[in-house]
Amino acid sequence: MRRKAHPWGAPPWTVDFRPAACALPDHVDFAIVGGGFSGLSAAAWLRRFAPGRSVLLLEAASLGDGASGRTGGMALAETAAGKLPGLGDVLAGYKKILRAFRIDARLTLPGVWELSRSAPATHSAISWSDSGELKVVRLVPGGSVDPGKVLASLARAAEKAGAQIVEHAEVRALDFSNPLRLRVLRNLRGRIQQKEIRAEQVLLATNAYSLDLSSLRAAAEPKLTFALATAPLSAAQLKAIGLSSRRPFYTLDFPYLWGRLLESNGVIFGSGLVPAPIRMPFRALAGARSIETGAHDLRRYDVRRGEAAERLRWLENRVRHLHPALAAVRVTHRWGGPILFTEGMLPIFRRHPRSKQVLVLAGYNGHGVALSVYLGKWAAEALLARRPLPSWH
């Protein structure tokens, strides 16, 4: 049966993992909500650190359906807010995690170019026309990775270690009782199953989704961002546009543009945001015992029509005018993915205001490819009381 096209399009990689069929349990030690980089990393590490404790990961759609599977795959050091107190070396930690689970992520770290239209530049390999002349002004740590391989491999590692992973299982509400109770709606091959699951501790790793559940409705803003991938470029084309070094890039000024090479020699370019609908900040009623999840605000957008399609056309037009070598390049993939913006660009890593037994991890502000996996391990350590939460949370 042919799968229905996703309204946000398809990136140029796949997640070649489907979890083993299993029944939903009545009770678990740890419930993880969200099957992206953070949740899968946390699940794998929880089982590695505490093999005698039960771990259940619930994903409302398919693994990587949110930001993790729709990123551009650019691995950056630090956070969008820079280096934070106690953060440590994100890229070194990321490499260690990939090695620990024997993940062939196609990780390369040649450094990332920062581009600017105004800062002085000397000996720039890139000279593009984009609201001014874009040139390289700095080389910073980082590189690229295959997001599909990371997602699938983390999921395999978590399942092999004994974590249960269940797709199409949406947590509709969380009761802050003792133990915690998750109300789950599971779509099992078209049959709808409702289940209440008790959990001793919960990690909410839903990022731009379920903001009411994670108490982030008033604290963060979800947007849909866009990317496209080109057909493979020749060596002469890559040399002409200055990407022979295979270094990823992003701009320091606006209009924003980022990108990287694929192994095929196609190029990913990304930019543009569509705002989520403006909604009143969520406020839980005093004494309320549960929080219902909100609607998926960003689901209203479709990259084939309306405002989202317009932003993708704008991006494609920009790419074709960057350099003559890109004027007739064929675009093979067009897609969007959610991004969660937070105050001060700080990632959110804290206890839920309603319960100390619930951790919230979200809000990478476009810097999540390495950071989310790295903080997923930290979240596992925090849930097991092996490590305190960061001071910047």
Disulfide bonds with the S-S distance in Angstrom:
none
